[in-house]
Amino acid sequence: MQISNQLLQKYNIPVPRYTSYPPANHFTSKFDDRSYLNLLVDSNNHKPEHLAFYFHIPFCKKICYYCGCNAYTSKNEKQLERYFQALKQEVELVTSHISSNRKIAQIHFGGGTPNAVEAARLKELIAILQSKFATIEKPEIAIECNPAYLTFEYIDLLKEAGINRFSLGIQDFDNEILKSVNRDSSKIPVKELVEYLKKGKNDISVNLDFIYGLPGQTIESFNRTIEQAIAIRPDRLVTFSYAHVPWMKKHQAILEKRGLPSSDIKMKMFLSAYDQLIAAGYKAIGLDHFVLPSDELQLALETQELHRNFQGYCTRRTTGQVYAFGVTAISQLENGYAQNVKDIEEYIGLIGSQKLPTERGYQLSPTEIIIREAINEIMCNKQVSWEHIAHRLGTTSEEVLNALAISSSTLEDLQNNDLIRFNEKGITVTEIGTIFIRNIAAALDKHYQQQNHSYSKTV
């Protein structure tokens, strides 16, 4: 695929990532624990009925310089113990308000580095949830792992706990590049880790995650990394664009001193990786995910049933309202969002007082629910039908169009640049348009202001 420098310069602007709508920077502190409690109780009356649970495990053995997550070094064993006790208490607080006849579709451990803690702690959290709710057939139980801290014995414990999707944060196969961003390389060859994860288990899915745009990376070096990944043949492979936001994460400023690739080089890295993966038989999902043709995500895309939440892409089958536990964790319910406090000690204290640790959140209006649905369709299924949105939400196509920031001149410009095709029925994203899919979503977003540079750039 070829992208002109003119097109890159035009659309490489700060836009939301749209992991939620509205994005998290619109959340407000006026939304408190009482607001969340009301939203929580009300969530039982809305679809999706399935439950998705997220645990934020913020502990890491050390902090990678590119990290944009809320993370702490896991050197304080007493604090870690108190944190997990608080997680269990928060589960009790929240699930007491959830209807017991609803079923678990997803459980996800993110971080931080979830595998920086004992596997028994994670297994206990899964068991607690499964003692309270039944599961759908083949629920997705997932964990993000740093391969540097994985052993075969630890993998066995995670499998015993029922985890069936593993995301390995490789980032790059070049050890010198990893050293420059303060990340340890895998002690066991990644190919052996993947083979062991899949051994004797047909239902286990493995992601390999990579970042492009790090110091020291070149088009050639990233090509070599993707070649190695293809040879391993994971079920899913993700190429994340490094999001440089030093005003939010000060440690990222270290990378500026080491030299970051230009937007032009980053785009060429991604496009070269894209071409390699497509030639190797992978299918493109959303902006930056690639999956084998038999993967559930590809089958969902073919039937326009692909969805996503803060934890990544999923299918409508495994879609649930998300109930999140731990510091900074964000619950994604049908009518709004609730985010927990950022500080561990404050979180533990609030839970100990039997209070929901809500710091901020957002209650969606009926108009915003329509916008969210349209943006999700663009970001996931690469098209949006006004009639389809109207049918799903029980409204009319006219109401859908009234809710969206539809500008004929903007859509015509996107079409003239070969990013979309549109008519009175909806919008379809082209292959080139997939690269700038965040820009296309922003064209439907009444909240978006281009001059707001608090977002990362497209590339």
Secondary structure, DSSP 4 states (H G I P E B T S, - for coil): ----HHHHHHH-SB----SSSS-GGG-BTTS-HHHHHHHHHHGGGSS--SEEEEEEE-EESS--TT--S--EE---HHHHHHHHHHHHHHHHHHHTTS-TT--EEEEEEEES-GGGS-HHHHHHHHHHHHHHS-EEEEEEEEEEE-GGG--HHHHHHHHHTT--EEEEEEE-S-HHHHHHTT-PPPSS-HHHHHHHHHTT-TT-EEEEEEEES-TT--HHHHHHHHHHHHHH--SEEEEEEP---TTT-GGGHHHHHH-PPPHHHHHHHHHHHHHHHHHTT-EEETTTEEE-TTSHHHHHHHTT-EEEETTEEEETTT--EEEEESTT-EEEETTEEEEE-S-HHHHHHHHHTT---EEEEEEPPHHHHHHHHHHHHHHHHSEEEHHHHHHHHTS-HHHHHHHS---HHHHHHHHHTTSEEEETTEEEE-HHHHHTHHHHHHTT-SS--TT-TTSPB--
